[in-house]
């Protein structure tokens, strides 16, 4: 993985400012999502066909997911929920294309969790008012105020570290596996061609990059909806 160990490498410099893999891959994902949004919505028809069917199915699924977890009156959160789900999902599985997942960087996952935390506090105060929302920290007993505050602050920390831990664990395991298979090839066959690396890790890639990656994106999005809707009730 280079001198940076398992962390993201510096991709290039803008003057004296280093730009990491995390930033460049994130830009790539934003560009792809933006381009997809433009192409998928530029010629909408009353009778959907082709790509429009996929888009409408996706939008309908996100709307139903938001409605089920946040209630009908909070359906306005669906665009945020859909964007979060798509961004994290693509970030998690982009390792299949040889890129380092941005969610394997704690900076990314903590930014996402802090965004959830800020929205939770903002809409909780907006819905209940600052006084009524603050009273919730005194429940069920006033002396539990410090514990309630600590618990609220712990939510973004656990949310960010959970996503980061699952993704970076897959990166580390796959890196160790590739290294071990390369060494095994050289020891057994006496050649430096990564023969055993060609197909052996495929099954683990399916698990860590596809199954675990998509699962973690769903869990993060679900917890975000639970935290925000819970603060507004």
ZIWO-V683795 format. One line per field, one symbol per residue. ss: DSSP state (h for helix, s for strand, l for the rest). phi: phi as a letter, one per 30 degrees, with the letter a starting at -180 (. if undefined). psi: psi as a letter, one per 30 degrees, with the letter a starting at -180 (. if undefined). A space follows every 10 residues. Layout:
BEGIN
ss=???
phi=???
psi=???
END
This chain:
BEGIN
ss=llllllllls ssssllssss hhhhhhhhhh hhhhhhhhhh hlllllllll hhhhhhhhhh hhhhhhhhhh lhhhhhhhhh hhhhhhhhhh hhhhhhhlll lhhhlhhhhh hhhhhhhhhh hhhhhhhhlh hhhhhhhhll lhhhhhhhhh hhhhhhhhhh hhhhhhhhhh hhhhhhhhhh hhhhhhhhhl llllllllll lhhhhhhhhh hhhhhhhhhh hhhhhhhhhh hhl
phi=.jddicdddd dabciccdcd eeddddeddd dddddddddd bdbdbdcdai dddddddddd ddddddddcb jddcdddeed dddddddddd ddcdddcjcd deddcddddd ddddeddddd dddddddcjd dddddddccd beddeddddd ddddeddddd dddddddddd dddddddddd ddddddddci bcddddddbe dedddddddc dddddddddd dddddddddd dcd
psi=gafgbglklk elkjbgjkjl eeeeeeeeee eeeeeeeeef gfiklejklb eeeeeeeeee eeeeeeeeff lefgfffeee eeeeeeeeee eeffffgglk kffgkfeeee eeeeeeeeee eefeeeefle eeeefffgkf kefgeeeeee eeffeeeeee eeeeeeefee eeeeeeeeee eeeeeeeefg lfkieffefe feeeeeeeed eeeeeeeeee eeeeeeeeee ff.
END
